[in-house]
Amino acid sequence: MLCTAGIQTLVKQEIKQREEEGCKVSHVRNVYEALVKKGAPAARFEKLYDDVERLKAPAKYVEPSDLEGIKKQRPDGPRRMDKVFSHADLYDRIYGAWLGRCAGCLLGKPVENDNKDNIKIAAELSTGYPLQDYFGPIVNPPKEIAHRNWSVGNNCLAGSITAMARDDDMDYTILGLHLMEVYGLDFTPKDVAAEWLKRFPYHLVYTAERVAYRNLINGLQPPATATYRNPCREWIGAQIRADAFGYACPGMPERAAELAFNDAALSHVMNGIYGEMFVAAMIAAAFVTDDIEEIIRIGASEIPKKSRLTECIDDCVKWCKRDRGWTSTIDKISRKYGNLQGCHTITNAAIVLMGLLHSGGDFTKAITIAVMGGYDTDCNGATAGSIIGAIVGAKALPEKWIAPLNDTLESILVGFHVNKISDLAKRTVAIARQTLRGEA
């Protein structure tokens, strides 16, 4: 049993999660507040957690968490897009996706989970607004952003960048590649669990992943690891793990989504799973078409059509078509989806789509808009950069974003602390070649 403070936090988050699913939570919230006020013991909060879990969501959405159920609910899609890749072209695109992901992640890292107003302040005081480059050092930052490290020497700020600094977004991309190399494309959630336990320090995984990790330590197995006392099960953690599976399946969105499902099911359910499947399928499609709306449509064809994520995707495409600029779109996203947790899959998927759709295919616009919109900025910049990087390839990426990385990606993963990004790309090409030949 968790301590009283720990279970209190989980119950509070679980009430919010059930509210986001559409459940009526006013009664359980009142009970929760009364228990806190009374100083009730942990056992009483455990019982309340069980009561919250039993709440029934309305039938407006159809959101299965099993692969067969997901496939039954998805719309028509191409599933596979045939294209013959030369070795040089495939390498350039996969390398571009890796580099794009690193650059977008690094851009968003100094302002992770901040709001667009504070991000604007930071940009104006460093390298300029609208963003056109990495954030730089700030002398005497104002109170709105003073909790951040803006000092010279911060390895995420312009002038001090020598590599892609360690970030969990990039740890998972490396781990995804490693999973496919070791277990093949038939890896299971249990294989993912084994590698987490072997490669990740517990305190450097977060939200749903940390809960799933704890559940593994306590003897649970997937899919129970994703559901037991896990109020973060629809947050962005799975969505940030998608990219390697998209890289490994160029032109094969269905296969990419299947791999993403097997990864996501360890820690997530419903829209938490769909986020990873959606992104993986978009990346797979980005190797074949540069039409961003088509890429989004193909990604959405791999998830349930009556899901909250699909509703959000449809909203974003509609809004971006009508709006003259991204600032109008972010206001609409915040009005409709701003009540969700700041790290929720749906909110952050919306920010990624905003960056892609308002970019016109321009890499700089895609990652800077995805970061200037706020929320989980390193995640969103990374996903937008990954997709555009796959479209245009490494050779077309602006030097100002790529040169500071020095072809180096740092990681906390055991056995992968310092990596050449070009080597990771070469290893990914080997997997993609096998996939395209039907050997993996």
Secondary structure, 3 states (H helix, E strand, C coil): CCCHHHHHHHHHHHHHHHHHCCCCCHHHHHHHHHHHHHCCCHHHHHHHHHHHHCCCCCCCCCCCCCHHHHHHHCCCCCCCCCCCCCHHHHHHHHHHHHHHHHHHHHHHHHHCCECHHHHHHHHHHCCCCCCCCCCCCCCCCCCCCCCCCCCCCCCCCCCCCCCECCCHHHHHHHHHHHHHHHHHHHCCHHHHHHHHHHHCCHHHCCHHHHHHHHHHHCCCCCCHHHHCCCCCCCECCCHHHCHHHHHCCCCCHHHHHHHHHHHHCCCCCHHHHHHHHHHHHHHHHHCCCCCHHHHHHHHHCCCCCCCHHHHHHHHHHHHHHHCCCHHHHHHHHHHHHCCCCCCEHHHHHHHHHHHHHCCCCCHHHHHHHHHHCCECHHHHHHHHHHHHHHHHCHHHCCHHHHHHHCCEEECCCCCCCEEEHHHHHHHHHHHHHHHHHCCC
